[in-house]
Amino acid sequence: MPLKVLVSLLAQTFYINDKKEPTPFIIYYLYPENSESENLQLNMNRGSRYEKNLMPREDIQVIKLGLRIPANTLSFHGDEGFYIRMKASEAEFIKQFSTV
């Protein structure tokens, strides 16, 4: 699901409860990453563009985290193989949850 679709779906979901104060929480958007882009942290908005009262909410965050997939490996096994590089990438991916 593209990030814009996810954010739109969440915005429509929270539009109904906009008058209430929800419990703060974080939503993780996980995806396979094939480049070296940084993680992206987004905040939900409160209000509507139509009513011209749009403001960022600090209580709901969407964090986009990518699992880097190794490319250009010569073999599956070995010191520089896909398996070893993928294990290192998985460890780095899991470590991100403790720093967010």
N, C-alpha and C positions, 0 to 999 in steps of 0.2 A: 504494500500500500504506500503510495507516495506521501511524503511528509505534509504537503499542502492538503491532501485529502484527510489525513489524520488530524491535523490542526483544525480544519473546518468541522469535522465530525465532533471533536471535543468542544469547540466553540458553541455549536448548536446544542450539545448536551448541557453545557453549563449556562446557556442563555436562560433556560427555564428557572434555574436556581440562583439567578443573579441577585435577587433581593435578599437571600440568606447568606450568612457567613459560613462557608464550608471549612472543613478541617484541612489544614495545609498538607499537600502531598506532592510527590514528584512522579511524573510519567516518563518512562524510558522508551525511546524509539530505537530499537536495535536493528542493525542491517549489516550486510557484508560490505566491507570497504575495500576498494581496489586502488586507492590513492593515499596520499599522506595528508589529507585534510584534517583539520582540528575538529574536536567535538563542538556541537552547537547547543547553546542553552537558550531556550525561548520561554517567555512568560505568556500566560493567557491574558486576554483583555477582558475588562469589565465594561458593560454598556454596549452601545451599538453605534455604528457609523451613521446610520439613518437619523438617530436622535442627537448626533454630534456630542456624545458624552463618553467617548472611548478613553479608557485609562488602563494601564497595565496592572495586572493583579500580581501581588508578591507571594500569594499563598499557593499558587498552582504553577508548576514549571514542567516543561517538556524538554528532556535532554536527549539529544541525538548522539548515540554511541555506535561507532563502527568497529566490527571485527575485521582486522586487516587480513586479507588473503594473500599469501606469498605468491609471487609471480617469478617467472624466469628461473626456475629451479631445474637443475640438470637431471636429478633423480628423485625418487620418492624417499629412499632411505639415504643414509650417509650423513657426514658432518654438516653439509650445507643443503641437505635434501628437503623436500617439501614437508615431510613429517616433523622434522626437528624445528623448522621455521614456523610451522603451524602451531606446534606446542608452545613456542615462545610467544606467538601472537595471542593465543588463547590466554596465557598467563597475564599478559599485559592488559587484555580486554577485561579479565576478571578483576584485576587490580584497580581499574577505573571506578568500580562501584564503591570502593572504600575511600576514594578521594573526592567523590562527588557530594 
